[in-house]
Amino acid sequence: MFKKIESPIYAITPTYIHKNELLDAVERTLESEIRLIQYRFEDEINFEERYETAKEIQTICNKWSATLVINNDHRVAELIGCGLHIGQDIEDTSFLKETKNISFVGLSCKNKPEQQAREDSELFSYYSFGPLFESKTKKNITGPIDIVDVSSKMDKEKINIAIGGISEINLRLVKQNKFNMAAICDGIYNDLKKIEVNCRKLIEIWNEN
């Protein structure tokens, strides 16, 4: 399913907006022709609120023929029947083999392309690397990764996604380094009044010859 997604910009919702404000942001993002969005939330958000919010986001995704990904909660992804994103620190992924409704799973690799060769790699539809640049939402204790080094070592036969601090200023560099997609949070939602403008500008830049 994931391989059929034609959305070079992968939107990630900010954790600081909730409820109607969040749903409005999702609607406007998808209306701007982005077709892949990840619901990211603070750890403090309880399961019931995560699930109810995810259901409402999925309804919006269905309206726009878009794909939803849940960040780090396989229970919600299983109940919704959508994608799941997990971190490389989750070494025991046996629980994924027991799920029936999760559409696909993406793995965060930070700066370690060797994660693409781990024993359970057949479980993952995509691999994300980052943060590529200074980021407010994608933290790394060692700072941004070496984009040239990572891109030269990642498996080009797999779907590779760049994340962290990406905006219209540096998006061209992401594409030049042969990433398939760019996952973006602040570059879209830095000003909630400009979501449509930001989305369309990012798509325009990616689609440049």
BAFI-738042 format. One record per residue: x, y, z of N, C-alpha, C, O, CB in turn; residue in one letter. Coordinates in steps of 0.001 Angstrom, whole numbers, plus 500000, padded with zeros to 6 digits. Glycine has a CB too. Layout:
REM residues N
{rec {X,Y,Z},{X,Y,Z},{X,Y,Z},{X,Y,Z},{X,Y,Z},'A'}
...
REM end
This chain:
REM residues 209
{rec {500823,498794,500000},{500000,500000,500000},{500854,501250,500000},{500573,502187,499252},{499071,500009,501200},'M'}
{rec {501882,501287,500816},{502676,502499,500952},{503362,502877,499651},{503496,504060,499339},{503705,502327,502043},'F'}
{rec {503796,501886,498894},{504528,502169,497665},{503672,502891,496627},{504204,503478,495684},{505060,500883,497080},'K'}
{rec {502363,502851,496793},{501473,503504,495846},{501246,504970,496186},{500615,505695,495416},{500152,502780,495799},'K'}
{rec {501755,505413,497332},{501542,506796,497755},{502423,507731,496940},{503643,507577,496902},{501832,506960,499261},'I'}
{rec {501803,508685,496301},{502553,509672,495542},{502467,511004,496280},{501707,511892,495896},{502012,509798,494081},'E'}
{rec {503248,511127,497332},{503220,512330,498152},{504637,512625,498624},{505055,512112,499662},{502249,512169,499360},'S'}
{rec {505375,513433,497894},{506762,513692,498288},{506890,514423,499615},{507930,514347,500270},{507449,514487,497224},'P'}
{rec {505839,515129,500015},{505845,515816,501298},{504992,515022,502290},{503810,514770,502052},{505319,517275,501151},'I'}
{rec {505601,514642,503384},{504991,513818,504428},{504769,514738,505628},{505711,515060,506352},{505902,512562,504807},'Y'}
{rec {503542,515152,505831},{503233,516093,506916},{503195,515383,508265},{502693,514265,508384},{501888,516792,506654},'A'}
{rec {503737,516055,509274},{503713,515520,510639},{503079,516564,511544},{503573,517688,511633},{505155,515144,511137},'I'}
{rec {501992,516208,512217},{501283,517188,513036},{502102,517566,514266},{502744,516706,514870},{499917,516642,513460},'T'}
{rec {502085,518846,514643},{502798,519275,515844},{502056,518845,517103},{500827,518784,517117},{502988,520793,515838},'P'}
{rec {502797,518551,518147},{502164,518057,519381},{501501,519159,520193},{500785,518872,521152},{503190,517358,520239},'T'}
{rec {501728,520414,519825},{501212,521523,520630},{499846,522022,520184},{499328,522975,520766},{502180,522660,520594},'Y'}
{rec {499248,521407,519169},{497871,521760,518814},{496979,520545,519022},{497402,519409,518810},{497779,522267,517341},'I'}
{rec {495742,520795,519440},{494849,519705,519820},{493433,519954,519326},{493072,521064,518936},{494849,519523,521332},'H'}
{rec {492652,518899,519352},{491217,518925,519103},{490864,519693,517832},{491423,519414,516771},{490499,519535,520286},'K'}
{rec {489934,520669,517923},{489443,521320,516709},{490547,522030,515939},{490524,522058,514709},{488357,522306,517058},'N'}
{rec {491501,522598,516642},{492608,523287,515976},{493454,522290,515182},{493894,522582,514070},{493486,524035,517009},'E'}
{rec {493671,521125,515758},{494415,520074,515077},{493651,519560,513862},{494226,519413,512783},{494711,518923,516037},'L'}
{rec {492380,519292,514028},{491571,518772,512921},{491491,519779,511774},{491523,519399,510604},{490156,518421,513412},'L'}
{rec {491388,521051,512112},{491377,522094,511083},{492700,522123,510329},{492726,522282,509109},{491097,523470,511711},'D'}
{rec {493799,521969,511066},{495128,521962,510438},{495273,520773,509493},{495833,520911,508406},{496236,521922,511513},'A'}
{rec {494775,519612,509898},{494832,518421,509054},{494012,518639,507785},{494480,518346,506685},{494320,517180,509824},'V'}
{rec {492801,519147,507932},{491934,519403,506787},{492619,520323,505776},{492604,520052,504575},{490608,520021,507252},'E'}
{rec {493208,521387,506255},{493837,522372,505363},{495113,521810,504727},{495460,522174,503603},{494163,523667,506139},'R'}
{rec {495801,520934,505437},{496993,520290,504887},{496620,519398,503709},{497240,519465,502647},{497715,519469,505972},'T'}
{rec {495615,518574,503903},{495213,517638,502856},{494531,518358,501695},{494641,517935,500544},{494280,516572,503430},'L'}
{rec {493845,519418,501995},{493227,520227,500941},{494303,520829,500038},{494040,521171,498885},{492351,521348,501554},'E'}
{rec {495512,520952,500575},{496635,521537,499828},{497430,520484,499070},{498581,520716,498699},{497559,522289,500775},'S'}
{rec {496821,519336,498844},{497343,518277,497975},{498432,517413,498607},{499107,516664,497900},{497878,518885,496731},'E'}
{rec {498613,517502,499907},{499489,516549,500595},{498650,515316,500912},{497505,515435,501351},{500122,517173,501910},'I'}
{rec {499213,514149,500693},{498425,512922,500801},{498956,511931,501832},{498513,510784,501884},{498367,512254,499471},'R'}
{rec {499904,512377,502652},{500450,511512,503704},{500658,512348,504951},{501355,513362,504909},{501790,510837,503257},'L'}
{rec {500063,511935,506058},{500153,512729,507272},{500298,511820,508494},{499631,510791,508604},{498915,513634,507416},'I'}
{rec {501172,512215,509396},{501407,511450,510627},{500823,512205,511813},{501055,513401,511992},{502926,511190,510842},'Q'}
{rec {500068,511481,512608},{499530,512041,513850},{500537,511786,514954},{500740,510651,515386},{498137,511422,514207},'Y'}
{rec {501163,512865,515400},{502145,512794,516487},{501553,513494,517703},{500909,514533,517566},{503516,513444,516071},'R'}
{rec {501764,512940,518879},{501150,513478,520095},{502128,513381,521261},{503099,512626,521220},{499838,512726,520427},'F'}
{rec {501849,514155,522289},{502662,514100,523501},{502375,512805,524262},{501267,512272,524198},{502391,515332,524400},'E'}
{rec {503372,512309,524976},{503194,511069,525743},{502085,511194,526776},{501475,510197,527162},{504495,510685,526435},'D'}
{rec {501823,512420,527224},{500828,512633,528277},{499395,512446,527781},{498474,512284,528581},{500984,514023,528856},'E'}
{rec {499211,512469,526463},{497852,512291,525916},{497406,510858,526158},{498080,509915,525742},{497804,512632,524386},'I'}
{rec {496270,510691,526830},{495833,509332,527170},{495338,508575,525940},{495079,509162,524890},{494729,509380,528226},'N'}
{rec {495215,507279,526097},{494866,506416,524970},{493522,506781,524358},{493387,506814,523135},{494847,504971,525412},'F'}
{rec {492533,507053,525187},{491201,507365,524672},{491233,508598,523777},{490623,508603,522707},{490220,507580,525826},'E'}
{rec {491938,509641,524206},{492009,510860,523399},{492792,510612,522109},{492421,511117,521049},{492658,512000,524204},'E'}
{rec {493876,509836,522200},{494635,509494,520987},{493744,508782,519969},{493735,509107,518782},{495848,508604,521342},'R'}
{rec {493013,507822,520463},{492168,507007,519589},{491049,507828,518965},{490816,507744,517760},{491579,505837,520365},'Y'}
{rec {490353,508624,519778},{489243,509424,519271},{489736,510457,518262},{489084,510702,517247},{488511,510117,520426},'E'}
{rec {490889,511061,518546},{491448,512039,517617},{491858,511363,516320},{491612,511885,515233},{492650,512760,518244},'T'}
{rec {492484,510199,516438},{492927,509466,515255},{491731,509085,514374},{491830,509139,513148},{493710,508204,515668},'A'}
{rec {490620,508708,514975},{489419,508371,514201},{488941,509573,513398},{488561,509440,512235},{488295,507876,515131},'K'}
{rec {488962,510740,514020},{488512,511941,513321},{489476,512329,512204},{489056,512779,511138},{488360,513099,514304},'E'}
{rec {490771,512149,512458},{491751,512433,511412},{491586,511452,510257},{491692,511833,509091},{493187,512364,511975},'I'}
{rec {491326,510192,510581},{491129,509193,509530},{489920,509546,508654},{489952,509334,507442},{490944,507793,510150},'Q'}
{rec {488877,510073,509251},{487704,510500,508481},{488085,511588,507479},{487636,511575,506332},{486593,511010,509424},'T'}
{rec {488916,512528,507924},{489376,513596,507035},{490260,513013,505936},{490162,513411,504775},{490145,514682,507831},'I'}
{rec {491126,512067,506308},{491995,511418,505320},{491168,510693,504262},{491483,510758,503074},{492953,510428,506012},'C'}
{rec {490128,510015,504683},{489269,509303,503731},{488618,510280,502747},{488472,509980,501562},{488184,508503,504482},'N'}
{rec {488236,511436,503253},{487613,512462,502410},{488550,512890,501284},{488113,513132,500159},{487215,513682,503256},'K'}
{rec {489850,512982,501600},{490826,513485,500635},{491657,512363,499998},{492641,512632,499309},{491749,514482,501314},'W'}
{rec {491267,511135,500223},{492024,509975,499704},{493484,510048,500137},{494398,509804,499349},{491936,509908,498156},'S'}
{rec {493676,510387,501394},{495013,510515,501965},{495288,509362,502930},{494377,508624,503306},{495169,511871,502687},'A'}
{rec {496544,509221,503321},{496973,508114,504174},{497425,508627,505539},{498201,509579,505636},{498106,507325,503500},'T'}
{rec {496933,507988,506573},{497267,508361,507942},{498304,507412,508521},{498253,506203,508295},{496013,508371,508816},'L'}
{rec {499248,507975,509275},{500252,507210,510010},{500179,507633,511474},{500091,508823,511777},{501695,507434,509422},'V'}
{rec {500214,506665,512373},{500221,506943,513808},{501645,506812,514327},{502348,505858,513995},{499261,505983,514573},'I'}
{rec {502064,507759,515131},{503415,507720,515679},{503459,506929,516990},{502814,507292,517974},{503936,509144,515903},'N'}
{rec {504224,505855,516979},{504568,505129,518208},{503407,504649,519074},{503517,504643,520300},{505414,505980,519025},'N'}
{rec {502305,504249,518460},{501239,503605,519231},{500560,502570,518336},{499616,502883,517611},{500199,504659,519765},'D'}
{rec {501048,501351,518398},{500531,500311,517515},{499090,499939,517838},{498370,499427,516980},{501404,499082,517600},'H'}
{rec {498670,500193,519066},{497286,499868,519434},{496311,500757,518671},{495296,500281,518162},{497074,500028,520956},'R'}
{rec {496621,502043,518593},{495757,502969,517854},{495783,502638,516369},{494739,502590,515718},{496196,504434,518085},'V'}
{rec {496984,502409,515832},{497105,502087,514402},{496331,500824,514053},{495722,500744,512986},{498581,501918,514012},'A'}
{rec {496350,499841,514938},{495635,498589,514714},{494123,498821,514702},{493411,498280,513857},{496008,497560,515792},'E'}
{rec {493646,499626,515643},{492211,499880,515726},{491709,500726,514558},{490605,500510,514057},{491881,500567,517038},'L'}
{rec {492517,501680,514132},{492136,502556,513035},{492287,501846,511690},{491505,502069,510766},{492977,503832,513058},'I'}
{rec {493307,500986,511597},{493604,500331,510332},{494392,501237,509415},{494019,501452,508261},{492329,499891,509652},'G'}
{rec {495495,501771,509941},{496304,502718,509166},{497783,502392,509334},{498134,501320,509828},{496018,504179,509605},'C'}
{rec {498650,503314,508923},{500085,503107,509042},{500599,503376,510453},{499926,504008,511267},{500811,503989,508060},'G'}
{rec {501803,502883,510723},{502440,503054,512026},{503895,503446,511819},{504570,502921,510934},{502334,501756,512877},'L'}
{rec {504373,504377,512646},{505787,504758,512624},{506388,504446,513983},{505821,504814,515012},{505968,506271,512267},'H'}
{rec {507549,503759,513996},{508208,503430,515258},{509682,503827,515202},{510232,504087,514131},{508066,501922,515570},'I'}
{rec {510317,503869,516395},{511718,504246,516483},{512633,503041,516469},{512207,501921,516750},{511961,505054,517725},'G'}
{rec {513894,503276,516141},{514858,502188,516057},{515152,501561,517411},{515698,500460,517484},{516135,502685,515443},'Q'}
{rec {514789,502263,518491},{515036,501733,519830},{514105,500567,520150},{514346,499841,521114},{514868,502835,520873},'D'}
{rec {513058,500374,519367},{512167,499235,519572},{512784,498031,518873},{512616,497843,517668},{510720,499528,519032},'I'}
{rec {513489,497231,519636},{514212,496098,519064},{513337,494859,518914},{513497,494092,517964},{515410,495768,519921},'E'}
{rec {512417,494666,519847},{511524,493507,519770},{510255,493915,519016},{509378,494581,519566},{511175,492964,521204},'D'}
{rec {510178,493512,517773},{509019,493882,516952},{508089,492691,516706},{507310,492692,515752},{509486,494458,515613},'T'}
{rec {508175,491696,517555},{507339,490503,517373},{505852,490853,517431},{505026,490163,516833},{507671,489451,518441},'S'}
{rec {505513,491921,518149},{504105,492323,518258},{503537,492718,516891},{502330,492618,516671},{503958,493496,519248},'F'}
{rec {504387,493158,515989},{503911,493575,514665},{503429,492388,513838},{502550,492532,512988},{505018,494310,513916},'L'}
{rec {504004,491225,514088},{503620,490039,513332},{502226,489546,513716},{501616,488747,513006},{504637,488931,513549},'K'}
{rec {501742,490037,514843},{500440,489615,515329},{499327,490588,514943},{498148,490300,515150},{500483,489457,516827},'E'}
{rec {499695,491728,514389},{498687,492711,514008},{498054,492334,512672},{498684,491694,511830},{499305,494118,513929},'T'}
{rec {496817,492736,512496},{496081,492389,511278},{495643,493616,510480},{495426,493524,509272},{494868,491559,511631},'K'}
{rec {495514,494749,511140},{494933,495917,510484},{495922,497041,510197},{495573,497989,509494},{493832,496449,511319},'N'}
{rec {497133,496965,510715},{498114,498008,510427},{498521,497907,508962},{498955,496849,508506},{499358,497887,511360},'I'}
{rec {498383,499000,508231},{498602,498975,506781},{500066,498805,506415},{500398,498062,505491},{498073,500245,506156},'S'}
{rec {500944,499491,507139},{502382,499424,506890},{503095,500018,508095},{502478,500668,508939},{502774,500179,505570},'F'}
{rec {504402,499787,508166},{505193,500289,509294},{506438,500988,508765},{507127,500469,507887},{505582,499134,510264},'V'}
{rec {506721,502171,509307},{507941,502892,508978},{508874,502899,510167},{508420,502892,511311},{507628,504322,508535},'G'}
{rec {510178,502912,509916},{511171,502851,510982},{512053,504095,510970},{512568,504490,509923},{512031,501590,510843},'L'}
{rec {512223,504705,512131},{513151,505825,512279},{514555,505272,512490},{514782,504472,513398},{512733,506754,513466},'S'}
{rec {515493,505697,511653},{516863,505175,511715},{517875,506205,512195},{519050,505881,512361},{517277,504668,510360},'C'}
{rec {517441,507436,512419},{518337,508532,512807},{519489,508643,511804},{519265,509036,510659},{518889,508311,514247},'K'}
{rec {520711,508306,512210},{521859,508408,511282},{522482,507040,511018},{523677,506943,510737},{522929,509366,511850},'N'}
{rec {521676,505990,511107},{522207,504634,511008},{521576,503855,509848},{520591,503144,510046},{521977,503889,512320},'K'}
{rec {522131,503984,508651},{521614,503231,507504},{521664,501723,507702},{520913,500988,507063},{522388,503593,506268},'P'}
{rec {522542,501258,508582},{522639,499810,508828},{521342,499244,509395},{521131,498031,509362},{523792,499512,509787},'E'}
{rec {520458,500120,509921},{519160,499660,510408},{518330,499041,509286},{517414,498260,509544},{518396,500818,511045},'Q'}
{rec {518650,499390,508048},{517906,498854,506919},{518204,497381,506671},{517519,496723,505887},{518215,499648,505680},'Q'}
{rec {519223,496873,507341},{519597,495474,507158},{519320,494637,508410},{519774,493496,508496},{521069,495376,506785},'A'}
{rec {518591,495180,509369},{518301,494415,510580},{517442,493203,510239},{516805,493164,509186},{517593,495300,511631},'R'}
{rec {517425,492229,511117},{516788,490950,510829},{515297,491072,510529},{514742,490260,509788},{516989,490018,511985},'E'}
{rec {514653,492077,511099},{513215,492228,510890},{512892,493273,509817},{511781,493801,509780},{512539,492609,512198},'D'}
{rec {513845,493566,508961},{513678,494646,507982},{512505,494417,507031},{511976,495370,506458},{514946,494807,507181},'S'}
{rec {512095,493155,506860},{510976,492891,505952},{509663,493467,506469},{508679,493540,505733},{510824,491397,505734},'E'}
{rec {509651,493880,507750},{508444,494444,508334},{508214,495895,507930},{507102,496407,508057},{508509,494342,509830},'L'}
{rec {509260,496560,507445},{509190,498002,507251},{509026,498409,505793},{509683,497878,504898},{510418,498642,507808},'F'}
{rec {508127,499367,505584},{507856,499872,504234},{508717,501083,503893},{508970,501357,502720},{506383,500235,504096},'S'}
{rec {509164,501804,504910},{510044,502947,504669},{510978,503152,505853},{510764,502611,506938},{509222,504224,504408},'Y'}
{rec {512026,503953,505618},{513014,504256,506645},{513245,505761,506659},{513470,506370,505614},{514348,503485,506395},'Y'}
{rec {513188,506359,507848},{513422,507798,507927},{514767,508073,508585},{515208,507332,509463},{512289,508496,508706},'S'}
{rec {515411,509152,508146},{516727,509547,508659},{516691,511012,509077},{516166,511864,508360},{517837,509312,507593},'F'}
{rec {517263,511292,510261},{517293,512676,510709},{517565,512804,512201},{517704,511801,512902},{515992,513349,510373},'G'}
{rec {517641,514042,512683},{517298,515257,511957},{518408,515688,510989},{519592,515657,511324},{517007,516377,512939},'P'}
{rec {518001,516085,509800},{518967,516548,508821},{519469,517952,509132},{520610,518300,508831},{518361,516514,507441},'L'}
{rec {518589,518758,509745},{518926,520145,510062},{518475,520446,511483},{517804,519627,512110},{518269,521132,509050},'F'}
{rec {518836,521606,511988},{518380,522004,513317},{516864,521974,513343},{516200,522528,512466},{518912,523415,513699},'E'}
{rec {516321,521311,514372},{514889,521081,514398},{514308,521340,515782},{514904,520990,516801},{514579,519664,513959},'S'}
{rec {513123,521965,515797},{512421,522205,517057},{511694,520954,517531},{511465,520781,518728},{511430,523359,516903},'K'}
{rec {511333,520089,516603},{510483,518944,516941},{511189,517601,516867},{510759,516643,517509},{509304,518917,516038},'T'}
{rec {512272,517513,516089},{513009,516252,515943},{514360,516419,516612},{515315,516876,515984},{513175,515847,514434},'K'}
{rec {514446,516053,517882},{515656,516276,518658},{516631,515120,518524},{516236,513964,518370},{515311,516493,520115},'K'}
{rec {517920,515459,518585},{518986,514466,518565},{520110,515013,519419},{520588,516118,519166},{519471,514150,517101},'N'}
{rec {520544,514270,520425},{521530,514792,521367},{522858,515117,520699},{523645,515903,521226},{521754,513799,522480},'I'}
{rec {523107,514524,519554},{524360,514803,518845},{524177,515833,517734},{525111,516115,516983},{524926,513516,518261},'T'}
{rec {522969,516396,517630},{522731,517405,516613},{522349,516799,515274},{522106,515596,515182},{523949,518265,516451},'G'}
{rec {522295,517629,514229},{521907,517146,512896},{522858,516065,512396},{524040,516051,512738},{521871,518308,511895},'P'}
{rec {522327,515171,511590},{523144,514094,511030},{523882,514594,509788},{523591,515679,509284},{522266,512863,510682},'I'}
{rec {524811,513821,509310},{525568,514160,508106},{524763,513688,506898},{524758,512498,506583},{527002,513510,508124},'D'}
{rec {524097,514592,506235},{523194,514233,505153},{523908,513536,504003},{523373,512594,503419},{522493,515460,504645},'I'}
{rec {525106,513990,503676},{525847,513389,502566},{526294,511980,502914},{526185,511066,502097},{527059,514249,502199},'V'}
{rec {526801,511807,504137},{527271,510488,504565},{526123,509491,504618},{526239,508377,504105},{527950,510579,505934},'D'}
{rec {525017,509885,505236},{523875,508981,505373},{523275,508642,504009},{522974,507481,503731},{522806,509606,506278},'V'}
{rec {523105,509649,503168},{522491,509391,501863},{523364,508511,500981},{522858,507789,500122},{522206,510700,501151},'S'}
{rec {524678,508570,501192},{525575,507741,500380},{525546,506279,500815},{525905,505392,500040},{527001,508275,500462},'S'}
{rec {525122,506027,502051},{525125,504669,502597},{523744,504022,502638},{523647,502799,502744},{525700,504687,503979},'K'}
{rec {522672,504815,502556},{521340,504222,502645},{521044,503403,501388},{521568,503682,500310},{520269,505319,502841},'M'}
{rec {520208,502405,501547},{519846,501507,500457},{518887,502219,499506},{517740,502484,499867},{519209,500203,501004},'D'}
{rec {519341,502526,498314},{518530,503288,497356},{517370,502463,496804},{516473,503010,496163},{519403,503781,496206},'K'}
{rec {517381,501154,497047},{516281,500315,496586},{515089,500381,497543},{514001,499902,497226},{516751,498870,496431},'E'}
{rec {515306,500974,498705},{514244,501101,499691},{513687,502521,499663},{514269,503398,499025},{514759,500743,501104},'K'}
{rec {512572,502757,500344},{511991,504093,500418},{512633,504829,501580},{512486,504430,502736},{510442,504032,500581},'I'}
{rec {513341,505901,501273},{514097,506658,502268},{513496,508048,502455},{513288,508787,501493},{515576,506767,501856},'N'}
{rec {513227,508382,503698},{512557,509640,504009},{513455,510507,504894},{514008,510038,505889},{511199,509377,504705},'I'}
{rec {513586,511756,504519},{514365,512714,505304},{513444,513413,506295},{512277,513670,505996},{515072,513750,504384},'A'}
{rec {513976,513720,507478},{513164,514373,508503},{514041,515283,509352},{515239,515051,509510},{512449,513326,509391},'I'}
{rec {513421,516317,509891},{514116,517168,510850},{514585,518505,510304},{515590,518582,509597},{515276,516444,511382},'G'}
{rec {513842,519565,510640},{514265,520910,510273},{514133,521238,508806},{514743,522197,508333},{515657,521106,510673},'G'}
{rec {513352,520466,508072},{513224,520684,506634},{512205,521790,506358},{511121,521821,506941},{512810,519378,505920},'I'}
{rec {512577,522686,505461},{511709,523797,505090},{511949,524126,503626},{512737,523457,502957},{511963,525042,505992},'S'}
{rec {511284,525136,503134},{511482,525538,501740},{512911,526014,501496},{513360,526056,500351},{510492,526643,501359},'E'}
{rec {513620,526367,502546},{514993,526851,502413},{515954,525727,502039},{516867,525933,501239},{515446,527510,503709},'I'}
{rec {515757,524543,502609},{516712,523450,502402},{516120,522217,501709},{516803,521201,501576},{517282,523040,503722},'N'}
{rec {514870,522292,501272},{514216,521130,500670},{514935,520655,499413},{514986,519453,499151},{512771,521459,500339},'L'}
{rec {515485,521565,498643},{516190,521172,497415},{517377,520267,497740},{517680,519341,496987},{516670,522421,496641},'R'}
{rec {518045,520534,498856},{519194,519722,499264},{518751,518302,499596},{519469,517341,499318},{519906,520356,500477},'L'}
{rec {517585,518172,500181},{517031,516851,500488},{516834,516057,499204},{517237,514897,499116},{515692,516979,501252},'V'}
{rec {516220,516678,498220},{515962,515997,496952},{517264,515676,496228},{517392,514608,495629},{515062,516855,496059},'K'}
{rec {518226,516587,496277},{519518,516370,495626},{520240,515159,496193},{521019,514512,495494},{520393,517601,495770},'Q'}
{rec {519981,514852,497463},{520633,513714,498100},{519818,512431,497993},{520040,511474,498735},{520896,514023,499546},'N'}
{rec {518873,512429,497059},{518176,511212,496631},{517228,510606,497664},{516977,509401,497647},{519175,510193,496256},'K'}
{rec {516701,511441,498562},{515645,510951,499444},{514340,510910,498652},{514108,511746,497778},{515505,511853,500721},'F'}
{rec {513488,509929,498965},{512236,509779,498241},{511161,510747,498709},{510286,511147,497940},{511739,508376,498376},'N'}
{rec {511241,511113,499974},{510240,512005,500563},{510895,512879,501625},{512000,512606,502093},{509064,511194,501173},'M'}
{rec {510173,513944,501991},{510602,514810,503086},{509481,514885,504111},{508372,515312,503791},{510983,516232,502570},'A'}
{rec {509765,514473,505340},{508792,514552,506428},{508962,515900,507117},{510057,516242,507564},{508972,513371,507445},'A'}
{rec {507876,516664,507202},{507984,518057,507642},{506902,518401,508661},{505725,518094,508473},{507892,519004,506441},'I'}
{rec {507327,519041,509735},{506389,519521,510747},{506418,521050,510795},{505492,521701,510312},{506728,518924,512140},'C'}
{rec {507463,521619,511367},{507518,523071,511550},{507492,523825,510222},{506958,524931,510142},{508767,523447,512326},'D'}
{rec {508065,523231,509192},{508072,523879,507877},{506679,524051,507290},{506477,524835,506363},{508919,523084,506922},'G'}
{rec {505711,523306,507844},{504308,523442,507434},{503520,524248,508455},{502728,525119,508095},{503663,522059,507246},'I'}
{rec {503745,523948,509743},{502884,524475,510797},{503508,525601,511621},{503008,525918,512700},{502496,523369,511706},'Y'}
{rec {504588,526206,511135},{505215,527297,511890},{504288,528498,512048},{504421,529280,512988},{506500,527734,511206},'N'}
{rec {503353,528630,511117},{502334,529684,511197},{501033,529061,510715},{500865,528806,509522},{502727,530967,510333},'D'}
{rec {500118,528818,511635},{498892,528100,511295},{498027,528859,510287},{497135,528274,509673},{498091,527830,512550},'L'}
{rec {498284,530139,510117},{497548,530917,509132},{498071,530672,507715},{497425,531041,506734},{497630,532399,509470},'K'}
{rec {499246,530047,507619},{499895,529890,506319},{500081,528425,505914},{500953,528116,505102},{501236,530580,506337},'K'}
{rec {499281,527535,506466},{499427,526112,506158},{499339,525851,504652},{500191,525166,504086},{498356,525302,506892},'I'}
{rec {498315,526396,504014},{498135,526160,502585},{499317,526709,501782},{499827,526046,500878},{496826,526798,502103},'E'}
{rec {499740,527912,502120},{500863,528535,501419},{502120,527700,501586},{502838,527455,500617},{501101,529963,501934},'V'}
{rec {502388,527264,502807},{503584,526465,503075},{503549,525136,502323},{504544,524735,501718},{503724,526210,504577},'N'}
{rec {502416,524462,502360},{502301,523157,501698},{502530,523278,500197},{503299,522517,499609},{500925,522539,501968},'C'}
{rec {501861,524231,499596},{501957,524371,498141},{503345,524799,497697},{503810,524400,496629},{500934,525372,497644},'R'}
{rec {504009,525611,498512},{505365,526019,498176},{506317,524832,498250},{507184,524682,497390},{505835,527137,499110},'K'}
{rec {506167,523996,499255},{507012,522813,499403},{506814,521849,498230},{507784,521317,497690},{506707,522102,500733},'L'}
{rec {505575,521629,497845},{505297,520749,496714},{505879,521329,495425},{506436,520603,494602},{503781,520528,496564},'I'}
{rec {505744,522619,495265},{506279,523293,494079},{507798,523128,493989},{508334,522839,492919},{505911,524788,494101},'E'}
{rec {508476,523311,495102},{509931,523174,495122},{510339,521736,494786},{511254,521514,493994},{510492,523584,496501},'I'}
{rec {509651,520763,495397},{510008,519360,495147},{509807,518990,493685},{510571,518199,493130},{509178,518430,496036},'W'}
{rec {508796,519552,493070},{508467,519194,491700},{509259,519975,490654},{509032,519813,489455},{507011,519399,491472},'N'}
{rec {510176,520810,491098},{511024,521523,490148},{511872,520542,489346},{512251,519486,489854},{511923,522531,490880},'E'}
{rec {512165,520880,488119},{513015,520019,487303},{514452,520034,487816},{515316,519365,487250},{512971,520459,485834},'N'}
REM end
